[in-house]
Amino acid sequence: MAWYIDSNRVKKSAKPDLSHWTVTHSPGSVVPDSGIYVCLICGKEVTCNKSDSFPPQNHHQHYESKPPIRWKLLVKAVTD
Ligand SMILES: [Zn+2]
């Protein structure tokens, strides 16, 4: 779970239905927005920069019975 200390500099989105909050991403695909992403299966978090690649499938492993890694945006960085 991501932590923060300054609530004046982190804001909850008023538009949680926007695609950049709802779309999930495969390992190795292109990062659409800079920020913190969470694996929906196990909760592991990574920081990723826009236009880089998400970590590869071997970044971490799930037990055999669990689905593969799926990254979802948790905290979007404002870099523009
Ligand atoms: Zn995972």
PDB file of the backbone (N, CA, C, O) and the ligand in Angstrom, with CONECT records:
HET     ZN  A 101       1
ATOM      1  N   MET A   1       0.842  -1.180   0.000  1.00  0.00           N
ATOM      2  CA  MET A   1       0.000   0.000   0.000  1.00  0.00           C
ATOM      3  C   MET A   1       0.881   1.235   0.000  1.00  0.00           C
ATOM      4  O   MET A   1       1.821   1.333   0.789  1.00  0.00           O
ATOM      5  N   ALA A   2       0.580   2.176  -0.880  1.00  0.00           N
ATOM      6  CA  ALA A   2       1.355   3.413  -0.958  1.00  0.00           C
ATOM      7  C   ALA A   2       1.064   4.303   0.255  1.00  0.00           C
ATOM      8  O   ALA A   2      -0.052   4.326   0.775  1.00  0.00           O
ATOM      9  N   TRP A   3       2.094   5.035   0.692  1.00  0.00           N
ATOM     10  CA  TRP A   3       1.955   5.940   1.828  1.00  0.00           C
ATOM     11  C   TRP A   3       2.228   7.370   1.378  1.00  0.00           C
ATOM     12  O   TRP A   3       2.910   7.599   0.379  1.00  0.00           O
ATOM     13  N   TYR A   4       1.695   8.320   2.120  1.00  0.00           N
ATOM     14  CA  TYR A   4       2.035   9.721   1.892  1.00  0.00           C
ATOM     15  C   TYR A   4       1.964  10.447   3.223  1.00  0.00           C
ATOM     16  O   TYR A   4       1.380   9.945   4.183  1.00  0.00           O
ATOM     17  N   ILE A   5       2.567  11.644   3.279  1.00  0.00           N
ATOM     18  CA  ILE A   5       2.540  12.424   4.513  1.00  0.00           C
ATOM     19  C   ILE A   5       1.917  13.798   4.321  1.00  0.00           C
ATOM     20  O   ILE A   5       1.548  14.449   5.299  1.00  0.00           O
ATOM     21  N   ASP A   6       1.795  14.247   3.079  1.00  0.00           N
ATOM     22  CA  ASP A   6       1.314  15.596   2.834  1.00  0.00           C
ATOM     23  C   ASP A   6       0.044  15.540   1.980  1.00  0.00           C
ATOM     24  O   ASP A   6       0.119  15.501   0.751  1.00  0.00           O
ATOM     25  N   SER A   7      -1.115  15.537   2.630  1.00  0.00           N
ATOM     26  CA  SER A   7      -2.375  15.410   1.904  1.00  0.00           C
ATOM     27  C   SER A   7      -2.691  16.635   1.052  1.00  0.00           C
ATOM     28  O   SER A   7      -3.592  16.592   0.215  1.00  0.00           O
ATOM     29  N   ASN A   8      -1.966  17.712   1.255  1.00  0.00           N
ATOM     30  CA  ASN A   8      -2.171  18.895   0.426  1.00  0.00           C
ATOM     31  C   ASN A   8      -1.541  18.739  -0.961  1.00  0.00           C
ATOM     32  O   ASN A   8      -1.818  19.524  -1.868  1.00  0.00           O
ATOM     33  N   ARG A   9      -0.692  17.718  -1.115  1.00  0.00           N
ATOM     34  CA  ARG A   9       0.001  17.520  -2.391  1.00  0.00           C
ATOM     35  C   ARG A   9      -0.401  16.222  -3.089  1.00  0.00           C
ATOM     36  O   ARG A   9       0.156  15.873  -4.130  1.00  0.00           O
ATOM     37  N   VAL A  10      -1.371  15.510  -2.513  1.00  0.00           N
ATOM     38  CA  VAL A  10      -1.923  14.311  -3.133  1.00  0.00           C
ATOM     39  C   VAL A  10      -3.436  14.473  -3.123  1.00  0.00           C
ATOM     40  O   VAL A  10      -4.033  14.727  -2.078  1.00  0.00           O
ATOM     41  N   LYS A  11      -4.046  14.325  -4.281  1.00  0.00           N
ATOM     42  CA  LYS A  11      -5.477  14.597  -4.384  1.00  0.00           C
ATOM     43  C   LYS A  11      -6.208  13.401  -4.973  1.00  0.00           C
ATOM     44  O   LYS A  11      -5.732  12.787  -5.928  1.00  0.00           O
ATOM     45  N   LYS A  12      -7.363  13.068  -4.406  1.00  0.00           N
ATOM     46  CA  LYS A  12      -8.179  11.995  -4.957  1.00  0.00           C
ATOM     47  C   LYS A  12      -8.833  12.477  -6.238  1.00  0.00           C
ATOM     48  O   LYS A  12      -9.396  13.570  -6.287  1.00  0.00           O
ATOM     49  N   SER A  13      -8.755  11.654  -7.274  1.00  0.00           N
ATOM     50  CA  SER A  13      -9.337  12.025  -8.550  1.00  0.00           C
ATOM     51  C   SER A  13     -10.852  12.146  -8.444  1.00  0.00           C
ATOM     52  O   SER A  13     -11.514  11.318  -7.819  1.00  0.00           O
ATOM     53  N   ALA A  14     -11.383  13.188  -9.065  1.00  0.00           N
ATOM     54  CA  ALA A  14     -12.827  13.362  -9.126  1.00  0.00           C
ATOM     55  C   ALA A  14     -13.420  12.587 -10.296  1.00  0.00           C
ATOM     56  O   ALA A  14     -14.636  12.558 -10.481  1.00  0.00           O
ATOM     57  N   LYS A  15     -12.549  11.958 -11.085  1.00  0.00           N
ATOM     58  CA  LYS A  15     -13.003  11.229 -12.275  1.00  0.00           C
ATOM     59  C   LYS A  15     -12.399   9.820 -12.293  1.00  0.00           C
ATOM     60  O   LYS A  15     -11.568   9.510 -13.147  1.00  0.00           O
ATOM     61  N   PRO A  16     -12.816   8.974 -11.356  1.00  0.00           N
ATOM     62  CA  PRO A  16     -12.220   7.625 -11.273  1.00  0.00           C
ATOM     63  C   PRO A  16     -12.575   6.715 -12.434  1.00  0.00           C
ATOM     64  O   PRO A  16     -11.977   5.650 -12.592  1.00  0.00           O
ATOM     65  N   ASP A  17     -13.539   7.120 -13.247  1.00  0.00           N
ATOM     66  CA  ASP A  17     -13.926   6.286 -14.390  1.00  0.00           C
ATOM     67  C   ASP A  17     -13.067   6.541 -15.626  1.00  0.00           C
ATOM     68  O   ASP A  17     -13.186   5.821 -16.617  1.00  0.00           O
ATOM     69  N   LEU A  18     -12.199   7.560 -15.582  1.00  0.00           N
ATOM     70  CA  LEU A  18     -11.335   7.808 -16.734  1.00  0.00           C
ATOM     71  C   LEU A  18     -10.469   6.586 -16.991  1.00  0.00           C
ATOM     72  O   LEU A  18     -10.058   5.883 -16.067  1.00  0.00           O
ATOM     73  N   SER A  19     -10.205   6.353 -18.262  1.00  0.00           N
ATOM     74  CA  SER A  19      -9.543   5.098 -18.634  1.00  0.00           C
ATOM     75  C   SER A  19      -8.184   4.925 -17.984  1.00  0.00           C
ATOM     76  O   SER A  19      -7.790   3.794 -17.696  1.00  0.00           O
ATOM     77  N   HIS A  20      -7.448   6.012 -17.741  1.00  0.00           N
ATOM     78  CA  HIS A  20      -6.113   5.784 -17.176  1.00  0.00           C
ATOM     79  C   HIS A  20      -6.176   5.231 -15.745  1.00  0.00           C
ATOM     80  O   HIS A  20      -5.174   4.720 -15.244  1.00  0.00           O
ATOM     81  N   TRP A  21      -7.327   5.326 -15.085  1.00  0.00           N
ATOM     82  CA  TRP A  21      -7.496   4.711 -13.763  1.00  0.00           C
ATOM     83  C   TRP A  21      -8.017   3.286 -13.846  1.00  0.00           C
ATOM     84  O   TRP A  21      -7.799   2.501 -12.924  1.00  0.00           O
ATOM     85  N   THR A  22      -8.692   2.939 -14.914  1.00  0.00           N
ATOM     86  CA  THR A  22      -9.389   1.649 -14.974  1.00  0.00           C
ATOM     87  C   THR A  22      -8.683   0.587 -15.818  1.00  0.00           C
ATOM     88  O   THR A  22      -8.861  -0.610 -15.590  1.00  0.00           O
ATOM     89  N   VAL A  23      -7.884   1.026 -16.792  1.00  0.00           N
ATOM     90  CA  VAL A  23      -7.210   0.073 -17.677  1.00  0.00           C
ATOM     91  C   VAL A  23      -6.107  -0.661 -16.924  1.00  0.00           C
ATOM     92  O   VAL A  23      -5.426  -0.060 -16.093  1.00  0.00           O
ATOM     93  N   THR A  24      -5.921  -1.937 -17.196  1.00  0.00           N
ATOM     94  CA  THR A  24      -4.807  -2.690 -16.623  1.00  0.00           C
ATOM     95  C   THR A  24      -3.797  -2.992 -17.722  1.00  0.00           C
ATOM     96  O   THR A  24      -4.125  -3.013 -18.908  1.00  0.00           O
ATOM     97  N   HIS A  25      -2.565  -3.223 -17.296  1.00  0.00           N
ATOM     98  CA  HIS A  25      -1.462  -3.332 -18.250  1.00  0.00           C
ATOM     99  C   HIS A  25      -0.670  -4.613 -18.024  1.00  0.00           C
ATOM    100  O   HIS A  25      -0.510  -5.080 -16.897  1.00  0.00           O
ATOM    101  N   SER A  26      -0.188  -5.156 -19.112  1.00  0.00           N
ATOM    102  CA  SER A  26       0.607  -6.387 -19.065  1.00  0.00           C
ATOM    103  C   SER A  26       2.071  -6.057 -18.811  1.00  0.00           C
ATOM    104  O   SER A  26       2.526  -4.952 -19.107  1.00  0.00           O
ATOM    105  N   PRO A  27       2.812  -7.026 -18.258  1.00  0.00           N
ATOM    106  CA  PRO A  27       4.258  -6.849 -18.109  1.00  0.00           C
ATOM    107  C   PRO A  27       4.890  -6.531 -19.461  1.00  0.00           C
ATOM    108  O   PRO A  27       4.531  -7.130 -20.475  1.00  0.00           O
ATOM    109  N   GLY A  28       5.827  -5.592 -19.475  1.00  0.00           N
ATOM    110  CA  GLY A  28       6.557  -5.256 -20.687  1.00  0.00           C
ATOM    111  C   GLY A  28       5.862  -4.301 -21.622  1.00  0.00           C
ATOM    112  O   GLY A  28       6.474  -3.848 -22.590  1.00  0.00           O
ATOM    113  N   SER A  29       4.598  -3.972 -21.373  1.00  0.00           N
ATOM    114  CA  SER A  29       3.911  -3.026 -22.252  1.00  0.00           C
ATOM    115  C   SER A  29       4.363  -1.598 -21.931  1.00  0.00           C
ATOM    116  O   SER A  29       5.035  -1.365 -20.927  1.00  0.00           O
ATOM    117  N   VAL A  30       3.990  -0.651 -22.787  1.00  0.00           N
ATOM    118  CA  VAL A  30       4.437   0.733 -22.636  1.00  0.00           C
ATOM    119  C   VAL A  30       3.628   1.442 -21.546  1.00  0.00           C
ATOM    120  O   VAL A  30       2.401   1.345 -21.512  1.00  0.00           O
ATOM    121  N   VAL A  31       4.320   2.147 -20.664  1.00  0.00           N
ATOM    122  CA  VAL A  31       3.682   2.872 -19.561  1.00  0.00           C
ATOM    123  C   VAL A  31       3.016   4.137 -20.113  1.00  0.00           C
ATOM    124  O   VAL A  31       3.691   4.979 -20.705  1.00  0.00           O
ATOM    125  N   PRO A  32       1.683   4.281 -19.922  1.00  0.00           N
ATOM    126  CA  PRO A  32       0.992   5.440 -20.483  1.00  0.00           C
ATOM    127  C   PRO A  32       1.098   6.700 -19.629  1.00  0.00           C
ATOM    128  O   PRO A  32       1.048   7.809 -20.161  1.00  0.00           O
ATOM    129  N   ASP A  33       1.242   6.547 -18.321  1.00  0.00           N
ATOM    130  CA  ASP A  33       1.309   7.701 -17.406  1.00  0.00           C
ATOM    131  C   ASP A  33       2.350   7.419 -16.326  1.00  0.00           C
ATOM    132  O   ASP A  33       2.421   6.306 -15.807  1.00  0.00           O
ATOM    133  N   SER A  34       3.148   8.412 -15.991  1.00  0.00           N
ATOM    134  CA  SER A  34       4.109   8.251 -14.902  1.00  0.00           C
ATOM    135  C   SER A  34       3.388   8.149 -13.573  1.00  0.00           C
ATOM    136  O   SER A  34       2.410   8.858 -13.336  1.00  0.00           O
ATOM    137  N   GLY A  35       3.865   7.268 -12.704  1.00  0.00           N
ATOM    138  CA  GLY A  35       3.253   7.158 -11.394  1.00  0.00           C
ATOM    139  C   GLY A  35       3.543   5.834 -10.715  1.00  0.00           C
ATOM    140  O   GLY A  35       4.463   5.111 -11.097  1.00  0.00           O
ATOM    141  N   ILE A  36       2.749   5.529  -9.706  1.00  0.00           N
ATOM    142  CA  ILE A  36       2.858   4.277  -8.965  1.00  0.00           C
ATOM    143  C   ILE A  36       1.780   3.334  -9.483  1.00  0.00           C
ATOM    144  O   ILE A  36       0.610   3.702  -9.583  1.00  0.00           O
ATOM    145  N   TYR A  37       2.188   2.122  -9.806  1.00  0.00           N
ATOM    146  CA  TYR A  37       1.254   1.094 -10.287  1.00  0.00           C
ATOM    147  C   TYR A  37       1.236  -0.062  -9.300  1.00  0.00           C
ATOM    148  O   TYR A  37       2.240  -0.352  -8.650  1.00  0.00           O
ATOM    149  N   VAL A  38       0.096  -0.714  -9.194  1.00  0.00           N
ATOM    150  CA  VAL A  38      -0.061  -1.850  -8.296  1.00  0.00           C
ATOM    151  C   VAL A  38      -0.453  -3.082  -9.106  1.00  0.00           C
ATOM    152  O   VAL A  38      -1.258  -3.000 -10.034  1.00  0.00           O
ATOM    153  N   CYS A  39       0.125  -4.218  -8.743  1.00  0.00           N
ATOM    154  CA  CYS A  39      -0.288  -5.489  -9.348  1.00  0.00           C
ATOM    155  C   CYS A  39      -1.621  -5.878  -8.713  1.00  0.00           C
ATOM    156  O   CYS A  39      -1.714  -6.030  -7.495  1.00  0.00           O
ATOM    157  N   LEU A  40      -2.643  -6.037  -9.535  1.00  0.00           N
ATOM    158  CA  LEU A  40      -3.982  -6.328  -9.016  1.00  0.00           C
ATOM    159  C   LEU A  40      -4.073  -7.703  -8.376  1.00  0.00           C
ATOM    160  O   LEU A  40      -4.994  -7.965  -7.603  1.00  0.00           O
ATOM    161  N   ILE A  41      -3.145  -8.570  -8.683  1.00  0.00           N
ATOM    162  CA  ILE A  41      -3.204  -9.940  -8.171  1.00  0.00           C
ATOM    163  C   ILE A  41      -2.585 -10.055  -6.778  1.00  0.00           C
ATOM    164  O   ILE A  41      -3.152 -10.708  -5.902  1.00  0.00           O
ATOM    165  N   CYS A  42      -1.422  -9.424  -6.568  1.00  0.00           N
ATOM    166  CA  CYS A  42      -0.709  -9.620  -5.299  1.00  0.00           C
ATOM    167  C   CYS A  42      -0.475  -8.328  -4.514  1.00  0.00           C
ATOM    168  O   CYS A  42      -0.066  -8.385  -3.354  1.00  0.00           O
ATOM    169  N   GLY A  43      -0.727  -7.169  -5.119  1.00  0.00           N
ATOM    170  CA  GLY A  43      -0.579  -5.904  -4.390  1.00  0.00           C
ATOM    171  C   GLY A  43       0.810  -5.301  -4.441  1.00  0.00           C
ATOM    172  O   GLY A  43       1.033  -4.239  -3.859  1.00  0.00           O
ATOM    173  N   LYS A  44       1.754  -5.942  -5.116  1.00  0.00           N
ATOM    174  CA  LYS A  44       3.100  -5.373  -5.240  1.00  0.00           C
ATOM    175  C   LYS A  44       3.023  -4.065  -6.025  1.00  0.00           C
ATOM    176  O   LYS A  44       2.236  -3.942  -6.963  1.00  0.00           O
ATOM    177  N   GLU A  45       3.847  -3.089  -5.632  1.00  0.00           N
ATOM    178  CA  GLU A  45       3.822  -1.781  -6.275  1.00  0.00           C
ATOM    179  C   GLU A  45       5.138  -1.492  -6.978  1.00  0.00           C
ATOM    180  O   GLU A  45       6.199  -1.953  -6.557  1.00  0.00           O
ATOM    181  N   VAL A  46       5.053  -0.713  -8.067  1.00  0.00           N
ATOM    182  CA  VAL A  46       6.244  -0.252  -8.782  1.00  0.00           C
ATOM    183  C   VAL A  46       6.019   1.203  -9.187  1.00  0.00           C
ATOM    184  O   VAL A  46       4.885   1.644  -9.370  1.00  0.00           O
ATOM    185  N   THR A  47       7.121   1.935  -9.322  1.00  0.00           N
ATOM    186  CA  THR A  47       7.048   3.269  -9.900  1.00  0.00           C
ATOM    187  C   THR A  47       7.515   3.163 -11.340  1.00  0.00           C
ATOM    188  O   THR A  47       8.517   2.511 -11.634  1.00  0.00           O
ATOM    189  N   CYS A  48       6.779   3.808 -12.233  1.00  0.00           N
ATOM    190  CA  CYS A  48       7.077   3.712 -13.662  1.00  0.00           C
ATOM    191  C   CYS A  48       7.003   5.084 -14.303  1.00  0.00           C
ATOM    192  O   CYS A  48       6.186   5.923 -13.923  1.00  0.00           O
ATOM    193  N   ASN A  49       7.869   5.298 -15.282  1.00  0.00           N
ATOM    194  CA  ASN A  49       7.870   6.545 -16.036  1.00  0.00           C
ATOM    195  C   ASN A  49       7.180   6.376 -17.377  1.00  0.00           C
ATOM    196  O   ASN A  49       7.318   5.349 -18.041  1.00  0.00           O
ATOM    197  N   LYS A  50       6.437   7.402 -17.763  1.00  0.00           N
ATOM    198  CA  LYS A  50       5.741   7.407 -19.047  1.00  0.00           C
ATOM    199  C   LYS A  50       6.702   7.052 -20.181  1.00  0.00           C
ATOM    200  O   LYS A  50       7.837   7.527 -20.218  1.00  0.00           O
ATOM    201  N   SER A  51       6.240   6.224 -21.091  1.00  0.00           N
ATOM    202  CA  SER A  51       6.951   5.773 -22.293  1.00  0.00           C
ATOM    203  C   SER A  51       7.991   4.690 -22.022  1.00  0.00           C
ATOM    204  O   SER A  51       8.503   4.097 -22.972  1.00  0.00           O
ATOM    205  N   ASP A  52       8.321   4.412 -20.759  1.00  0.00           N
ATOM    206  CA  ASP A  52       9.166   3.248 -20.447  1.00  0.00           C
ATOM    207  C   ASP A  52       8.315   1.989 -20.571  1.00  0.00           C
ATOM    208  O   ASP A  52       7.127   2.071 -20.885  1.00  0.00           O
ATOM    209  N   SER A  53       8.906   0.841 -20.328  1.00  0.00           N
ATOM    210  CA  SER A  53       8.163  -0.420 -20.303  1.00  0.00           C
ATOM    211  C   SER A  53       7.859  -0.811 -18.864  1.00  0.00           C
ATOM    212  O   SER A  53       8.653  -0.549 -17.961  1.00  0.00           O
ATOM    213  N   PHE A  54       6.695  -1.446 -18.654  1.00  0.00           N
ATOM    214  CA  PHE A  54       6.420  -2.034 -17.344  1.00  0.00           C
ATOM    215  C   PHE A  54       7.430  -3.152 -17.091  1.00  0.00           C
ATOM    216  O   PHE A  54       7.985  -3.703 -18.042  1.00  0.00           O
ATOM    217  N   PRO A  55       7.676  -3.494 -15.825  1.00  0.00           N
ATOM    218  CA  PRO A  55       8.601  -4.589 -15.540  1.00  0.00           C
ATOM    219  C   PRO A  55       8.175  -5.867 -16.266  1.00  0.00           C
ATOM    220  O   PRO A  55       6.988  -6.092 -16.500  1.00  0.00           O
ATOM    221  N   PRO A  56       9.163  -6.703 -16.622  1.00  0.00           N
ATOM    222  CA  PRO A  56       8.850  -7.943 -17.351  1.00  0.00           C
ATOM    223  C   PRO A  56       8.119  -8.949 -16.468  1.00  0.00           C
ATOM    224  O   PRO A  56       8.005  -8.769 -15.256  1.00  0.00           O
ATOM    225  N   GLN A  57       7.629 -10.007 -17.100  1.00  0.00           N
ATOM    226  CA  GLN A  57       6.862 -11.037 -16.392  1.00  0.00           C
ATOM    227  C   GLN A  57       7.648 -11.637 -15.228  1.00  0.00           C
ATOM    228  O   GLN A  57       7.052 -12.060 -14.237  1.00  0.00           O
ATOM    229  N   ASN A  58       8.981 -11.681 -15.334  1.00  0.00           N
ATOM    230  CA  ASN A  58       9.776 -12.285 -14.262  1.00  0.00           C
ATOM    231  C   ASN A  58      10.101 -11.287 -13.144  1.00  0.00           C
ATOM    232  O   ASN A  58      10.909 -11.591 -12.266  1.00  0.00           O
ATOM    233  N   HIS A  59       9.482 -10.100 -13.166  1.00  0.00           N
ATOM    234  CA  HIS A  59       9.674  -9.117 -12.091  1.00  0.00           C
ATOM    235  C   HIS A  59       9.339  -9.727 -10.735  1.00  0.00           C
ATOM    236  O   HIS A  59      10.097  -9.574  -9.777  1.00  0.00           O
ATOM    237  N   HIS A  60       8.229 -10.403 -10.655  1.00  0.00           N
ATOM    238  CA  HIS A  60       7.870 -11.184  -9.479  1.00  0.00           C
ATOM    239  C   HIS A  60       6.966 -12.326  -9.928  1.00  0.00           C
ATOM    240  O   HIS A  60       6.383 -12.276 -11.012  1.00  0.00           O
ATOM    241  N   GLN A  61       6.854 -13.329  -9.108  1.00  0.00           N
ATOM    242  CA  GLN A  61       6.105 -14.515  -9.493  1.00  0.00           C
ATOM    243  C   GLN A  61       4.875 -14.684  -8.615  1.00  0.00           C
ATOM    244  O   GLN A  61       4.897 -14.377  -7.423  1.00  0.00           O
ATOM    245  N   HIS A  62       3.807 -15.174  -9.223  1.00  0.00           N
ATOM    246  CA  HIS A  62       2.610 -15.565  -8.477  1.00  0.00           C
ATOM    247  C   HIS A  62       2.621 -17.078  -8.355  1.00  0.00           C
ATOM    248  O   HIS A  62       3.223 -17.763  -9.181  1.00  0.00           O
ATOM    249  N   TYR A  63       1.974 -17.595  -7.353  1.00  0.00           N
ATOM    250  CA  TYR A  63       1.843 -19.042  -7.252  1.00  0.00           C
ATOM    251  C   TYR A  63       1.108 -19.562  -8.478  1.00  0.00           C
ATOM    252  O   TYR A  63       0.350 -18.829  -9.113  1.00  0.00           O
ATOM    253  N   GLU A  64       1.329 -20.799  -8.800  1.00  0.00           N
ATOM    254  CA  GLU A  64       0.818 -21.380 -10.050  1.00  0.00           C
ATOM    255  C   GLU A  64      -0.671 -21.165 -10.268  1.00  0.00           C
ATOM    256  O   GLU A  64      -1.112 -20.994 -11.405  1.00  0.00           O
ATOM    257  N   SER A  65      -1.437 -21.172  -9.206  1.00  0.00           N
ATOM    258  CA  SER A  65      -2.886 -21.077  -9.362  1.00  0.00           C
ATOM    259  C   SER A  65      -3.379 -19.649  -9.590  1.00  0.00           C
ATOM    260  O   SER A  65      -4.553 -19.441  -9.896  1.00  0.00           O
ATOM    261  N   LYS A  66      -2.478 -18.651  -9.441  1.00  0.00           N
ATOM    262  CA  LYS A  66      -2.926 -17.259  -9.590  1.00  0.00           C
ATOM    263  C   LYS A  66      -2.685 -16.761 -11.010  1.00  0.00           C
ATOM    264  O   LYS A  66      -1.793 -17.254 -11.700  1.00  0.00           O
ATOM    265  N   PRO A  67      -3.481 -15.779 -11.449  1.00  0.00           N
ATOM    266  CA  PRO A  67      -3.317 -15.218 -12.788  1.00  0.00           C
ATOM    267  C   PRO A  67      -1.999 -14.454 -12.917  1.00  0.00           C
ATOM    268  O   PRO A  67      -1.342 -14.176 -11.914  1.00  0.00           O
ATOM    269  N   PRO A  68      -1.609 -14.113 -14.155  1.00  0.00           N
ATOM    270  CA  PRO A  68      -0.370 -13.365 -14.372  1.00  0.00           C
ATOM    271  C   PRO A  68      -0.466 -11.926 -13.869  1.00  0.00           C
ATOM    272  O   PRO A  68      -1.543 -11.441 -13.521  1.00  0.00           O
ATOM    273  N   ILE A  69       0.680 -11.261 -13.840  1.00  0.00           N
ATOM    274  CA  ILE A  69       0.783  -9.868 -13.374  1.00  0.00           C
ATOM    275  C   ILE A  69      -0.112  -8.955 -14.209  1.00  0.00           C
ATOM    276  O   ILE A  69      -0.135  -9.046 -15.436  1.00  0.00           O
ATOM    277  N   ARG A  70      -0.845  -8.079 -13.533  1.00  0.00           N
ATOM    278  CA  ARG A  70      -1.624  -7.030 -14.204  1.00  0.00           C
ATOM    279  C   ARG A  70      -1.392  -5.736 -13.437  1.00  0.00           C
ATOM    280  O   ARG A  70      -1.715  -5.649 -12.252  1.00  0.00           O
ATOM    281  N   TRP A  71      -0.833  -4.729 -14.106  1.00  0.00           N
ATOM    282  CA  TRP A  71      -0.542  -3.445 -13.467  1.00  0.00           C
ATOM    283  C   TRP A  71      -1.693  -2.471 -13.645  1.00  0.00           C
ATOM    284  O   TRP A  71      -2.269  -2.370 -14.728  1.00  0.00           O
ATOM    285  N   LYS A  72      -2.028  -1.749 -12.569  1.00  0.00           N
ATOM    286  CA  LYS A  72      -3.075  -0.727 -12.622  1.00  0.00           C
ATOM    287  C   LYS A  72      -2.564   0.527 -11.921  1.00  0.00           C
ATOM    288  O   LYS A  72      -1.898   0.450 -10.889  1.00  0.00           O
ATOM    289  N   LEU A  73      -2.886   1.679 -12.497  1.00  0.00           N
ATOM    290  CA  LEU A  73      -2.427   2.954 -11.947  1.00  0.00           C
ATOM    291  C   LEU A  73      -3.019   3.191 -10.561  1.00  0.00           C
ATOM    292  O   LEU A  73      -4.229   3.073 -10.364  1.00  0.00           O
ATOM    293  N   LEU A  74      -2.160   3.525  -9.610  1.00  0.00           N
ATOM    294  CA  LEU A  74      -2.582   3.796  -8.240  1.00  0.00           C
ATOM    295  C   LEU A  74      -2.433   5.272  -7.904  1.00  0.00           C
ATOM    296  O   LEU A  74      -3.345   5.877  -7.341  1.00  0.00           O
ATOM    297  N   VAL A  75      -1.288   5.854  -8.246  1.00  0.00           N
ATOM    298  CA  VAL A  75      -1.017   7.275  -8.015  1.00  0.00           C
ATOM    299  C   VAL A  75      -0.402   7.839  -9.288  1.00  0.00           C
ATOM    300  O   VAL A  75       0.653   7.383  -9.730  1.00  0.00           O
ATOM    301  N   LYS A  76      -1.062   8.827  -9.874  1.00  0.00           N
ATOM    302  CA  LYS A  76      -0.570   9.423 -11.117  1.00  0.00           C
ATOM    303  C   LYS A  76       0.290  10.629 -10.793  1.00  0.00           C
ATOM    304  O   LYS A  76      -0.147  11.528 -10.075  1.00  0.00           O
ATOM    305  N   ALA A  77       1.495  10.659 -11.309  1.00  0.00           N
ATOM    306  CA  ALA A  77       2.391  11.797 -11.114  1.00  0.00           C
ATOM    307  C   ALA A  77       2.067  12.878 -12.149  1.00  0.00           C
ATOM    308  O   ALA A  77       1.827  12.582 -13.320  1.00  0.00           O
ATOM    309  N   VAL A  78       2.067  14.119 -11.702  1.00  0.00           N
ATOM    310  CA  VAL A  78       1.862  15.240 -12.619  1.00  0.00           C
ATOM    311  C   VAL A  78       3.241  15.706 -13.074  1.00  0.00           C
ATOM    312  O   VAL A  78       3.979  16.330 -12.311  1.00  0.00           O
ATOM    313  N   THR A  79       3.572  15.404 -14.296  1.00  0.00           N
ATOM    314  CA  THR A  79       4.912  15.724 -14.799  1.00  0.00           C
ATOM    315  C   THR A  79       4.897  16.768 -15.906  1.00  0.00           C
ATOM    316  O   THR A  79       5.951  17.161 -16.407  1.00  0.00           O
ATOM    317  N   ASP A  80       3.717  17.215 -16.284  1.00  0.00           N
ATOM    318  CA  ASP A  80       3.621  18.211 -17.371  1.00  0.00           C
ATOM    319  C   ASP A  80       3.609  19.622 -16.818  1.00  0.00           C
ATOM    320  O   ASP A  80       3.533  20.585 -17.581  1.00  0.00           O
TER     321      ASP A  80
HETATM  322 ZN    ZN A 101       1.728  -9.567  -8.581  1.00  0.00          ZN2+
END
